[in-house]
Amino acid sequence: MELLQLKYFLTVARLEHMTRAADELGIAQPPLSQTIARLEEELGVPLFDRLGRNIRLNHFGRAYVQRVERIFEELEQGRRDLNDLADGRQGQIGLAMYAATHLLPDLLSAFRKDHPGVHFLLSGHQTNTVTSLAQHLARGTCDLCISSPPIQQPDITSVSLLTEDIWLAFPSGHPLAQRSQLRLQEVAQEAFIIMQPGNGWRELTDSFCQQAGFRPRIVFESDDPSTIRGLLRAEQGIAFAPAISWQGLVDPAVILMPISEPTCQRTIGLSWLTDHRLSMATLQFRQFAIDYFARLSLA
C-alpha cells in the first residue's frame, strides 16, 4: 500500500466520480480505476458500490476514509513541526488567491527576501466562488486564502487587508474621459466589458449597477482581467476597475475615473481555518501580508 494510492482514494471518495477524480488528479481514468481496484484487493473489501457508471462510497469506504484522512493529517502536522523547528525560515505555504492576483509577485518577492527557504504552493481562482475557496481551506489544500469578499464562516477566521474604491475605466478617446468624476447612472447606456457570471467581482459590479437603476449593456464577458484591459485599450467599451489593484497596469490609453454615486468599494480579506494549527512560516507570512496591504492602503 502506497501513499499515492491513498491520495487517489481520498479524491475518488470525495467526488464519488471516477472521471472527475481523474481530471482533478491529472491522470487518465483507467490507471485510476486500476489503482482503486488494487487497493480494494489489498484490503479484502470493496470501498465503493458500483451502479453502472456511478460509484458511491459504501460503509467500508466511509470507515476507511476517516482513517486515511487521519494519516494525512499526521503527515501534514509532521511537516509543520519540522517547519517550526526551522523558525519559519523554511517550509511550504499553500496560498489561494481570488482577488488582486497581480499584487502577488511583489508580495511574495518582498517576503522571500528574508525567508528564502520558504516555498509557496499557489492556486488562482479567478472564476471560482468564495465558497469553493472555503472548501479548499477545509480540505487542507491551502493554508491561507486572499479573497474579495473575505470568507465569512463560523469555522474560518478572516481579517480585512484592504478596502479599495471601484472606479470606471475608459479608453482615453471616450467623450467622458476628461471628467474628474461621474455618477454611475450617467453610463447606463454605455457598452460594458465585464467579468463572466459566477464570479464574485461580477456579482459586485452588477450590484453597483442595480443601485444606480440599470442593467449593464454587455458587449464582452471575460474571466481574464488582462483581456479586459486589452479590450479597453482597443476602445471596445468601458469597465469597472479596482483603484488600487490596477495601479501600474493601465497605460495612457486607459483613463481611470472615480464614481461619485453610489459608493462603490470592495474589501479584500485574508482567511484561514480557525482551529487549524499554522506553521511558523505561515504565521509570519500572514502578518507580513497584513502589514503589506496596510502600506498599500496608505500609499
C-alpha positions as CSV (number, residue, x, y, z in Angstrom):
1,M,0.0,0.0,0.0
2,E,1.4,3.4,-1.0
3,L,0.5,7.0,-0.1
4,L,-0.3,7.7,-3.7
5,Q,-2.9,5.0,-3.6
6,L,-4.4,6.6,-0.5
7,K,-4.3,10.1,-2.1
8,Y,-6.2,8.8,-5.1
9,F,-8.7,7.0,-2.9
10,L,-9.5,10.2,-0.9
11,T,-10.1,12.1,-4.2
12,V,-12.4,9.5,-5.6
13,A,-14.2,9.2,-2.2
14,R,-14.8,13.0,-2.1
15,L,-16.0,13.3,-5.7
16,E,-17.7,9.8,-6.0
17,H,-17.0,10.1,-9.7
18,M,-14.0,8.4,-11.4
19,T,-13.7,10.7,-14.4
20,R,-13.9,13.9,-12.4
21,A,-11.4,12.5,-9.9
22,A,-9.0,11.6,-12.7
23,D,-9.3,15.1,-14.2
24,E,-8.6,16.7,-10.8
25,L,-5.6,14.4,-10.2
26,G,-4.3,15.0,-13.8
27,I,-4.2,11.3,-14.7
28,A,-6.1,9.0,-17.1
29,Q,-9.2,7.3,-15.8
30,P,-8.1,3.6,-16.5
31,P,-5.0,3.8,-14.3
32,L,-7.0,5.5,-11.5
33,S,-9.6,2.7,-11.7
34,Q,-6.9,0.1,-11.5
35,T,-5.3,1.8,-8.5
36,I,-8.6,1.8,-6.6
37,A,-9.2,-1.9,-7.6
38,R,-5.7,-2.9,-6.3
39,L,-6.4,-1.0,-3.0
40,E,-9.7,-2.9,-2.5
41,E,-7.9,-6.2,-3.3
42,E,-5.3,-5.5,-0.7
43,L,-7.9,-4.6,1.9
44,G,-10.1,-7.5,1.0
45,V,-13.3,-5.5,0.9
46,P,-15.0,-3.2,-1.7
47,L,-14.8,0.5,-0.8
48,F,-17.4,1.6,-3.3
49,D,-20.7,0.4,-4.6
50,R,-20.8,0.4,-8.4
51,L,-24.1,1.3,-10.0
52,G,-23.5,1.3,-13.7
53,R,-21.1,4.2,-14.3
54,N,-21.9,5.7,-10.9
55,I,-20.0,4.9,-7.8
56,R,-20.9,5.5,-4.1
57,L,-18.8,5.2,-1.0
58,N,-20.1,2.2,1.0
59,H,-19.9,1.6,4.7
60,F,-16.4,0.1,4.4
61,G,-15.2,3.1,2.4
62,R,-16.7,5.6,4.9
63,A,-14.9,3.9,7.7
64,Y,-11.7,3.8,5.8
65,V,-11.8,7.5,4.8
66,Q,-11.7,8.6,8.4
67,R,-8.5,6.5,9.0
68,V,-6.8,7.7,5.8
69,E,-7.6,11.4,6.4
70,R,-6.0,11.0,9.9
71,I,-2.9,9.6,8.2
72,F,-2.5,12.6,6.0
73,E,-3.3,15.0,8.9
74,E,-0.5,13.4,10.9
75,L,1.9,13.7,7.9
76,E,1.0,17.3,7.5
77,Q,1.4,18.0,11.2
78,G,4.9,16.4,11.0
79,R,5.8,18.7,8.1
80,R,4.6,21.7,10.1
81,D,6.5,20.7,13.2
82,L,9.7,20.5,11.1
83,N,8.9,23.9,9.7
84,D,8.6,25.3,13.2
85,L,11.9,23.8,14.2
86,A,13.4,25.9,11.3
87,D,11.9,29.0,13.0
88,G,9.8,29.9,10.0
89,R,12.8,30.2,7.7
90,Q,11.9,27.1,5.7
91,G,8.8,25.3,4.8
92,Q,5.9,25.4,2.4
93,I,2.8,27.7,2.4
94,G,-0.3,26.9,0.5
95,L,-1.9,30.2,-0.7
96,A,-5.0,30.6,-2.8
97,M,-6.0,34.0,-4.3
98,Y,-9.3,35.2,-5.6
99,A,-8.6,38.9,-5.7
100,A,-5.7,41.3,-6.6
101,T,-3.7,38.4,-8.1
102,H,-1.3,40.8,-9.9
103,L,-0.1,42.0,-6.5
104,L,1.1,38.5,-5.7
105,P,4.6,38.6,-7.3
106,D,5.7,41.8,-5.4
107,L,4.1,40.5,-2.1
108,L,5.9,37.1,-2.3
109,S,9.2,38.6,-3.5
110,A,9.2,41.0,-0.6
111,F,8.6,38.2,1.9
112,R,11.1,35.8,0.4
113,K,14.0,38.4,0.8
114,D,14.1,37.5,4.4
115,H,12.7,34.0,4.1
116,P,14.4,32.5,1.0
117,G,13.9,28.9,2.3
118,V,10.1,29.3,2.3
119,H,8.3,27.9,-0.8
120,F,4.7,28.6,-1.9
121,L,2.2,26.4,-3.4
122,L,0.0,28.8,-5.3
123,S,-3.5,28.4,-6.7
124,G,-5.5,31.1,-8.5
125,H,-9.3,31.1,-8.5
126,Q,-10.5,33.9,-10.8
127,T,-13.6,32.0,-11.8
128,N,-14.3,30.2,-8.6
129,T,-16.6,31.4,-5.8
130,V,-15.6,32.3,-2.2
131,T,-17.5,29.2,-1.2
132,S,-15.1,27.0,-3.2
133,L,-12.1,28.7,-1.5
134,A,-13.6,27.9,1.9
135,Q,-13.8,24.2,0.7
136,H,-10.1,24.4,-0.2
137,L,-9.3,25.6,3.3
138,A,-11.4,22.8,4.8
139,R,-9.7,20.2,2.8
140,G,-6.3,21.5,3.7
141,T,-5.2,22.2,0.1
142,C,-4.3,25.7,1.1
143,D,-3.2,27.4,4.4
144,L,-4.3,30.9,3.7
145,C,-6.7,32.5,1.2
146,I,-6.9,36.0,-0.1
147,S,-10.3,36.8,-1.5
148,S,-12.9,39.5,-2.0
149,P,-15.2,39.5,-0.1
150,P,-13.5,37.9,2.9
151,I,-14.8,34.4,3.7
152,Q,-17.5,34.6,6.4
153,Q,-18.0,31.1,8.0
154,P,-18.1,30.0,11.7
155,D,-15.0,27.8,11.3
156,I,-12.9,30.4,9.4
157,T,-11.2,33.5,10.7
158,S,-10.9,36.4,8.3
159,V,-9.2,39.8,8.6
160,S,-9.6,42.8,6.2
161,L,-6.5,43.6,4.3
162,L,-7.7,46.4,2.1
163,T,-10.8,48.4,1.2
164,E,-10.5,50.0,-2.2
165,D,-12.7,52.1,-4.3
166,I,-14.0,50.8,-7.6
167,W,-13.7,53.2,-10.4
168,L,-14.7,53.2,-14.1
169,A,-12.1,52.7,-16.8
170,F,-12.5,54.5,-20.2
171,P,-10.5,54.5,-23.4
172,S,-8.6,57.8,-23.4
173,G,-10.6,58.9,-26.5
174,H,-14.0,58.4,-24.9
175,P,-16.2,61.6,-24.6
176,L,-16.4,61.2,-20.8
177,A,-12.7,60.5,-20.3
178,Q,-12.0,64.2,-19.5
179,R,-14.3,64.3,-16.5
180,S,-12.9,64.3,-13.0
181,Q,-15.7,62.0,-11.6
182,L,-19.2,60.9,-12.5
183,R,-22.3,59.2,-11.3
184,L,-22.7,55.6,-12.3
185,Q,-26.1,56.3,-13.8
186,E,-24.5,58.5,-16.4
187,V,-23.0,55.5,-18.1
188,A,-26.2,53.4,-18.2
189,Q,-26.3,53.4,-22.0
190,E,-22.5,52.6,-22.4
191,A,-21.1,49.3,-23.7
192,F,-19.5,47.4,-20.8
193,I,-16.6,44.9,-20.8
194,I,-17.2,42.8,-17.7
195,M,-16.3,39.6,-15.9
196,Q,-18.2,36.4,-16.6
197,P,-21.2,35.3,-14.4
198,G,-20.4,33.2,-11.3
199,N,-17.5,35.4,-10.3
200,G,-17.6,37.5,-7.1
201,W,-16.3,40.6,-9.0
202,R,-19.2,40.2,-11.4
203,E,-21.7,39.9,-8.6
204,L,-20.3,43.1,-7.0
205,T,-20.3,45.2,-10.1
206,D,-23.8,44.0,-11.1
207,S,-25.0,45.2,-7.6
208,F,-23.5,48.7,-8.3
209,C,-25.4,49.0,-11.5
210,Q,-28.6,47.8,-9.7
211,Q,-28.1,50.5,-7.1
212,A,-27.8,53.0,-10.0
213,G,-31.0,51.8,-11.5
214,F,-29.9,50.0,-14.6
215,R,-28.6,46.7,-16.0
216,P,-25.3,47.0,-17.9
217,R,-25.3,46.6,-21.6
218,I,-22.6,44.0,-22.0
219,V,-20.5,43.6,-25.2
220,F,-17.8,41.4,-23.9
221,E,-17.5,39.0,-21.0
222,S,-14.1,37.6,-19.9
223,D,-12.6,35.7,-17.0
224,D,-9.2,37.4,-17.5
225,P,-8.6,40.9,-16.3
226,S,-5.7,41.4,-18.7
227,T,-8.1,40.7,-21.6
228,I,-10.5,43.3,-20.2
229,R,-7.6,45.8,-20.1
230,G,-6.7,44.9,-23.7
231,L,-10.3,45.5,-24.9
232,L,-10.3,48.9,-23.1
233,R,-7.1,49.9,-25.0
234,A,-8.8,48.8,-28.2
235,E,-11.7,51.1,-27.4
236,Q,-14.3,48.3,-27.3
237,G,-16.2,49.6,-24.2
238,I,-15.8,50.7,-20.6
239,A,-15.2,48.6,-17.5
240,F,-15.2,48.6,-13.7
241,A,-11.7,48.8,-12.3
242,P,-10.3,48.4,-8.7
243,A,-8.5,51.7,-8.0
244,I,-5.5,50.3,-6.1
245,S,-5.2,46.8,-7.6
246,W,-5.0,48.2,-11.1
247,Q,-2.3,50.7,-10.3
248,G,0.6,50.4,-12.8
249,L,-1.4,48.1,-15.0
250,V,-3.0,50.6,-17.3
251,D,-1.2,52.8,-19.9
252,P,-2.2,56.3,-21.1
253,A,-4.7,54.7,-23.5
254,V,-6.9,54.0,-20.5
255,I,-8.3,56.5,-18.0
256,L,-9.5,55.6,-14.5
257,M,-12.2,57.7,-13.1
258,P,-13.8,57.9,-9.6
259,I,-17.6,57.2,-9.2
260,S,-19.3,59.8,-7.1
261,E,-22.6,57.9,-6.7
262,P,-23.3,55.3,-5.4
263,T,-20.4,54.4,-3.2
264,C,-18.5,51.6,-5.0
265,Q,-15.9,49.7,-2.9
266,R,-14.7,46.2,-2.3
267,T,-12.9,44.6,0.7
268,I,-10.1,42.2,0.2
269,G,-9.6,39.8,3.2
270,L,-7.2,37.1,4.4
271,S,-8.7,33.9,5.7
272,W,-7.7,30.7,7.5
273,L,-9.2,27.8,9.4
274,T,-9.8,28.9,13.0
275,D,-8.8,25.6,14.6
276,H,-6.1,24.6,12.2
277,R,-2.6,24.9,13.5
278,L,-0.5,27.0,11.2
279,S,3.3,26.6,10.8
280,M,5.7,29.3,11.9
281,A,6.4,30.3,8.3
282,T,2.6,30.6,7.6
283,L,2.1,32.8,10.7
284,Q,5.0,35.0,9.7
285,F,3.7,35.4,6.2
286,R,0.2,36.1,7.5
287,Q,1.4,39.1,9.5
288,F,3.7,40.2,6.6
289,A,0.7,40.2,4.2
290,I,-1.4,42.2,6.7
291,D,1.3,44.8,7.0
292,Y,2.0,44.8,3.3
293,F,-1.6,45.6,2.4
294,A,-1.8,48.2,5.1
295,R,1.0,50.1,3.4
296,L,-0.8,49.8,0.1
297,S,-3.9,51.5,1.5
298,L,-1.8,54.4,2.8
299,A,0.1,54.9,-0.5
